Amino acid sequence: MTWIKICGITNIEDGLKAASLGADSLGFIFAPSPRRVEPATVRAIVQTLSTSVFKVGVFLNHPLSEVKEIAAYCNLNGLQFHGEESLDYCQKFSQQVIKTIRIKDLESLKDMAKYPNVSILLDTWSPTQGGGTGTPFPWEIASKAKGKRDFILSGGLSPLNVGEAIKKVRPMGVDVCSGVEAVPGKKDPLKMAEFIKEVRQADEDTK
């Protein structure tokens, strides 16, 4: 089954709802973003969640010591890096690491080779944002990446297109943020439910 991560969780209500609907993972953004949250808030949310939910902190060129401190304080399982973090940097953590590769064109896929033994997330390149663009990149590029290694697909996914994305790309996981929001930082329960339903339907259709 396709692994589902709902990112940009900012409050307990949204976290509990996403988990109850069947999300495998929740993401908490510590980088500059309308969805940025304080560690104390994340710690409180995480304490309400089942241990089966994979909790991921999202960072962008943060000092290593700060990431370690936040991860321990919030009891995070995973760390997602959206900046220019090196392989050496990524290997200095005990938590599972996800390195984001921002896709501008086919050449962008070469960056995947720089991070062996690290989980990869493909997101849309932007000159001004480290992520959360709400815009898909061409899935033909993601299909090319599939021949190299597995990855999580992100970038402009929503209930309207995630089923098609899974059928075309067959990623190991999908990551959604703005596509299931009512407003930035507040999730829409119906959109989250529909997104997860579409993912599971696509899983059935691609068996």
N, C-alpha and C positions, 0 to 999 in steps of 0.2 A: 504493500500500500504506500501511496505517496505521503511523505512526511509533511505535516502542515505546521507552519509557524505564523502566528499572528503577532505582528510587531507594533511598537508604539503604544503599548499599554501604559496608562497613566494613573489608573485608579482601581480599587479593589473590585468594584462592581463589574467593570469590563473584564478584568482578569478571571474572575470566577465564572462569568458567562462564557467566555471563550473556552475555558477548560471544560465546562459542562457540555458544550456543544461538540467537543471532540478534538480540539486543537492539541497537537502533540507538544507544541512549544510556544512560549510567550517571549516577546522581546521587549526590553526596556532600554530606552535611548538616553545615554549620558552625553552625547555629542550635541552641538548646537542644532536645534530643531524646535518647531512648535510643539513637539511631543516630548521634549526633554523633561526628565524627572529627577528629583533629588534622591540620593541613596536611601534616606530615611523612609521615603514613600515606597520605594521598591522593596525594602526590607519588610515593611508592613504588608505589602501585597503578597510577597513570596511566602510569608508565614501562614497565609490563608489557603495556599494551594497544596494539592496533593503532591507527594514526592515523585509521582509518575510524570508530572509535567516538567519538561525541560526548560529551565529559565536561563535566558541569554541576555547578557549586557552588551549594548552596542556602543562602540568607542571610535574616536577619530583622532589619531595622532596624540593620544594621551601618554603622559609619562608612565613608564612601566610600574613604578611604585604605587601610583594612584590607582591604576587598574587593579592591581593585586589587593589593595586596601578595600576598594569598593566591592570587588568580587567576594572577598571573605565576609565583609559586613552584611552584604545582601544575600549571601548563600547562593551564589549563581553556579549553574552547572556548565555554562558555556560563555565564551567571549567572542564577539563578532567585531572584526576590525575593518573599518572603511577607508583608512587613510593610506599612507605610504609605509606602513609597518613592514619591516623586513622579516625574512624567514627566521632569522636568529631571534628577533623580538618575539615572534609568534610561538617559539619553542620554549619560552621561559615561564610558561604557566602550567599549572596542574590541571586546569579545566580544559575541556574540549574547545578547540579554536576553529572559528570559521573566518576565512579571509575573503573579503569581497573583491571581486575583479569587476571594475566598471567598464562596460562594453561600449566602445565608440564605433569600432569596425572590426573586421576579421583579425587585424593585427593585434587587437587587444587580447585575443586568446593566448598569445605567446606568454602573457604574464602568469598564466596558470602553471606553467612549468617551473616557475620560481618558488612554488610552495608545495613540494612533495610532502605527503603525509599530513597535510592540513586540509580540512574540509573547505570546499570552495562554494561561494555564492556568486552568481552572476547578476549584476544590476546594471541599470542604464547610466551611461556616462553623462555628466553635466559639468559645464565649466564653472558653475557657481555652487553646486551642492555635492556633498559626499554621498548622498543617497536620498531616498524619499521623493524622487522626482514625479512619481505618479504616471510615468510614461514608459511604455514598453520599448525595448530595443528589438531589432528584427530577429524573429525566432529562428530564421535560417542560420544565423550565426550560432545560436545556442545548439542547434542540431549538429553543427560542425564540432562544437565543443564536446558533444556526447561521445564522439569517436575517440576522444583523448582520455576522458575520465568522467566520473559521475559528479553531479553538482546540485545545488539548490537553485531554483529559478526565482528571480525577483524582477521588479521593474514594471509598474503599471498593471499588475494583476488585479482582477476584480471577479465578482460572480459571473459577469458577462463573458469573460474570455478565458478563465482558468481551465475550463474543460477542454477547450480547443488547444490551449498551450500544452497540457499534459499529453493529449493525443499526438501532437506534432513533435514534441521535444522529448517526452518520457524522462523528466528529471527525477532525481531521487526525492526531492522535496520542493515545496513552494513556499514563498514568503510574501505575505501581504500586509500592507499598512493602510495607506490612504484609501484603498479600494473597498474597505469595509468600515469606513468612518461616517458619522453623521456630520461632524465638524472636526477640524484638526485636534487630535488629542482625546476625542470621545468616539467610541465605537458605536456602530449601529447593530443591535442584536440580530435583526432580520438579515442584514447583509452578511454578517458573520455566518449565520446559519445557512444561508444560500451558498456562500462560498464553499463551505465544508461539504455541503450536499453535492455541489458540482464536481468537487475533487473526487469524492467517493464514486459518483456516477461514472466519471471518466476512468477511474480505476477498474470498474466493472467492464466498461466498454473496451478496454485495452488488454483484458486478460488473454 
